[in-house]
Amino acid sequence: MGCLIGLLALETVGVIVLVIWLIVQAVVAGASDTGSGIALLVIAVLCAVWIVLTTVAAARRQPWMRASSITWHLLVIAVAFGCFTGITAVPQAGWWLLLIGIVGIALVVMPSVTRATAQRLESETESDHNDATPST
């Protein structure tokens, strides 16, 4: 579980750095298309919020973080494939993103992560059941 939390934390830092870089670029260089620049910044901020919430949920062993993390890493893999094609292709970045996406998914589906988050779910279910049972 610790490796997954570490990877998510590194990804969180990376996305936050990306958001800061986009803000600096918007202020210093100005976008050739302001609407696209704002849209890209908004998407990056939403991704930063998403990965922060997923990282915090992983640290708290919340069961829903598995689905969020898998979805995040599938999107990272999709971006990686995009890095291999087009006029502005950057294959080196694509390989790193592909590696991060695959490792992230592999860590999420590890039995230790599934057990850790499932135990949290079971303990919450038991406490909800005990609260709903009237005492005699």
Order of alpha helices (4+ residues) and beta strands (2+ residues): alpha-alpha-alpha-alpha-alpha
